[in-house]
Amino acid sequence: MKFKENPIVDYFSSVRFALLLLPLLVVGSIVGTIIPQDQPIGVYLEKYGQTNAIILEILGLSKTYSSLWFKALLVLLCLNLVACSLHRIPQVLKVIKKDNLNTDIAKLMRSEDKVLFSSNTDMKSAETAVYEILRQKNWLVRSRDNADVLLFFAEKGAWSRLGPYLVHISILIIILGALVGSYFGFKAFVMVPEGGATTEVYQRNDAQTKIPLPFTLRCDVFDIEYYANGMPKEYRSDLVALENEKEVANKRITVNAPLTYSGLTFYQSSYQPIQNQYTVEMTKKTVTKGNNQASGSKQKVYVEAREKHAWQDNLVRFEIVETGEDGHGHGPYKIWFDDELGVPAHLVLEDQKPLIIERGGASYEIMIKQRFATGLQVVKDPGVWLVYLGFGLMLLGLYVAFFMSHRRLWISIQEKGATLTIILTGSSNKNQDGFSKTLEDIATGLLNEKTLKLRRL
Amino acid sequence: MDSALFSGYTTFIYLAATFFYVALAIFRIERLGLFATALTIIGVLANGIGIGLRWVESYQLGIGYIPLANMYESLVFFAWTIAIVYLAIEHIHKTKYLGVYVVPFAFLAMAYASFSTEFSKDIKPLLPALQSNWLAAHVITCFIGYAAFTIACGLAILYLVKRGTGEVLQKKSGAPEAAGPSLAQLDSIIYKMIVFGFLWLTVGIITGAVWANSAWGTYWSWDPKETWSLITWFIYALALHARFTRGWDGTRMAWSALVGFVSVVFTYYGVNFILSGLHSYGG
C-alpha cells in the first residue's frame, strides 16, 4: 500500500492521528461519567434546565457511549489501528528478515558497545570456538566468509518486534467480539415466580421486545440466605430447562454462578416478593397401628393469605389468617388448621421454621415462607469468545512488546598476518543497558575459551 | 493483637521511614539511609501482618474473605504494594534517594485508612456479587498497577524538582551519583514504572471484565469505575505512544506521569465518593 502518496491518508494512518483520537476518547468518556446516563428526559430538564437539556439530547450526551460521535471516534481509532499496522508491519518485517551478514565492518567499529580481541590461533579453530560458544548460549547463529573477514551474526527475539502490533490486533478482535455480541446476541430479562415457568424473555430496550425461548425455563425455588447481621449472603434459584416436558438441564444458580444452556446464559439478577402469596410445604405422617410404620405424603402449594385451602380430598384444611412482618418483610404467620382427627386449631409459625402438629394418629410438619419471583438476566453473546481471545492476545502482546527485545550480535574475525583480530559488537531495540551486560557476558565466555587464546584489547 | 493495631503501627513506621528518607536527602549521611530502609522493611512486615490478621479475624467472625473488599482494606493493601515495589526499586537501583518521594505515599494511604471517618473499617460480610475468586485477582492486579503509577508520580515530582534546579537531561545514563540518580536514570525508572503499571492495569481491567461477565452477563457496561479505568488506560497508552513515536521523554514524560496519577486517584477514589455506580462498595 502506498499511503505516502496522499498526505491526508498519510495523516489518518499515522500515530499522530492516534495521539489526537485518544485524548478525544478520554474527554468523551469523562463527559459520560459526569452527566448521568440513560435517564428519562425529565431528569435532565430538572438538573440542567430546558436549553441545556435540549443541547445534551442533541449531542447525545444522555447516551454518550452509544452516541454517533462516540462510535465514530471508536471506528476512527479502529481504522487508524488497521492503517498504522498495514503501514508499519511491512517495515518491521523487513527489519526482521534483514540480511545482517551484509553489514559493513567499519559500521560495526563505530558502535559504542564493542569489545576488541586479538588471538594467535588459526582461523579454523577460532571459527569453531566462536560458533560453539554462541550456540551454547542459545543464539541463532549464521556466518559468512567475505574473503578476508569471517562475519558471524547471531540474534534472539527478532519476532518480538511484532509485539505492539499484536496488542493493536487484539484491540480490533475485542471490538469485533463486541460487535458480534451486539448484532447477533441480546441482553434480556425475565421474572419467574417460584413454581412457575416461562417460554419468553424481554429484551432490555425501551420496547421490551419479547424473545421466545427455544425451551421452557422453570424456577423451582428462590431463596435468600442472610448473614447474622441481616445482610444478604446469597441469592439462589433452582432452575430447570425443559424441552418437550423433559428435563434437559438444571442448576442452582447464584450471583456468580449462572446456568448456560443452548447458547443462553441465565444470571441471578434480582428478585421480588409476590404480594400476598406464600409457599406452604406440608408433610403428613400417618402411624399405622401394629407394625409401627410411618407412611407419609408431602406437598408444596402456593397460596394466598385469608383463603381456605384443602388437601387430601378435603380432609385437611388450612388458611393463613394473618401475616406479620419480621426483619425481612414476612412472618410470623397465624394459621387456622383442621383435619378429620381433631378440632380446628389456631397456630403461629415463624418464617421458614417448620412446625410439627400432632393430631392423634398423624403428625403434620408445616413450613411457610414468602413466595418470590426470581429476576433473571438472560444473555446470548456469541461474541464473547472473541473478546476473551482478544484479552489473551493483548496480554501476550504487551508482554512481548515490553519485556522481550530483539538482540543482535556481530562477531567479525579478521586475519592480519599471524594474528586474528576479533570484534564483538551488537545492539538491542530495547533495554540497551541490559544488553551491555549480555555483551559483556559473551566477551567473558570468549575469553574463557582456552583454544581461542584471546587477549582483550 | 488485632489487625487495627498493626495498621496503626504501620502508619507510624512509614511516617518514621519518611523522616529518615528526608533526613538522608538533607544531611547525606549514609547511616540515615540504612535506618530508612530498615524502617520501610519493618513497615512492610507490620503491614503484611495486619492484612493477614484481618484475614484471620474475618474467619473468626464466620465470614472469611480475603481483605480486599472495601475502601479501608484496599487502602491498606495499596500502601503495602507501594512499599514493596519501592523496596524492589531501591534494591535494583541501589539508591536510597528516591524514598523521599515514594514512601510518603505509603504513609498517606495508611494514614487515610486509619484516620478517615468517611468509610467503615468494620469487617463486614461480602455481598453476593463480591463472592467470587475473581475478587482477589481483580483487586490485586489493579492495585499493583496503581502502586506502580503512584511511584512513577512520586519520581516524576523528583524529576521536575531536579529539572527546576537547572539540571539537564543527559542522553547517556552514567553511574549513580552521590546526590542520587541522574535525570536520565529517573526518566528510565519512571518509564519502567509506567510500563509495569500499564501491564498490571490491563490485567486488572481484563479480570474485572471477565468477572463482570460471569456475575452479570456483561463484560463492559460503561459504569463510571470501568470508564475511568479505561480513561486511565488511554492516558498511559497515550504517554507511551508519545514516548515511542514523538520522543516524549524527560519533562514531558514526568508531566504525563502526574496527569496519569490524577486519573488513577479519580478512578480509585473519586468514582466511589463523587460519582455513583455499580462499584460503590467503598462507602
Chai-1 contact restraints between the chains, C-beta under 6 A:
chainA,res_idxA,chainB,res_idxB,connection_type,confidence,min_distance_angstrom,max_distance_angstrom,comment,restraint_id
A,V15,B,H241,contact,1.0,0.0,6.0,A-B,restraint_1
A,V15,B,T245,contact,1.0,0.0,6.0,A-B,restraint_2
A,L22,B,F234,contact,1.0,0.0,6.0,A-B,restraint_3
A,L22,B,L238,contact,1.0,0.0,6.0,A-B,restraint_4
A,L25,B,F234,contact,1.0,0.0,6.0,A-B,restraint_5
A,V26,B,I231,contact,1.0,0.0,6.0,A-B,restraint_6
A,V26,B,F234,contact,1.0,0.0,6.0,A-B,restraint_7
A,S29,B,T227,contact,1.0,0.0,6.0,A-B,restraint_8
A,S29,B,I231,contact,1.0,0.0,6.0,A-B,restraint_9
A,T33,B,P224,contact,1.0,0.0,6.0,A-B,restraint_10
A,T33,B,T227,contact,1.0,0.0,6.0,A-B,restraint_11
A,T33,B,L275,contact,1.0,0.0,6.0,A-B,restraint_12
A,Y65,B,W222,contact,1.0,0.0,6.0,A-B,restraint_13
A,Y227,B,P125,contact,1.0,0.0,6.0,A-B,restraint_14
A,M231,B,P125,contact,1.0,0.0,6.0,A-B,restraint_15
A,E234,B,P128,contact,1.0,0.0,6.0,A-B,restraint_16
A,Y235,B,P128,contact,1.0,0.0,6.0,A-B,restraint_17
A,V255,B,P128,contact,1.0,0.0,6.0,A-B,restraint_18
A,V255,B,A129,contact,1.0,0.0,6.0,A-B,restraint_19
A,V255,B,A215,contact,1.0,0.0,6.0,A-B,restraint_20
A,N256,B,S132,contact,1.0,0.0,6.0,A-B,restraint_21
A,N256,B,A215,contact,1.0,0.0,6.0,A-B,restraint_22
A,T265,B,G217,contact,1.0,0.0,6.0,A-B,restraint_23
A,Y267,B,G217,contact,1.0,0.0,6.0,A-B,restraint_24
A,Q377,B,G217,contact,1.0,0.0,6.0,A-B,restraint_25
A,V379,B,G217,contact,1.0,0.0,6.0,A-B,restraint_26
A,F391,B,I206,contact,1.0,0.0,6.0,A-B,restraint_27
A,L398,B,L199,contact,1.0,0.0,6.0,A-B,restraint_28
A,F402,B,V195,contact,1.0,0.0,6.0,A-B,restraint_29
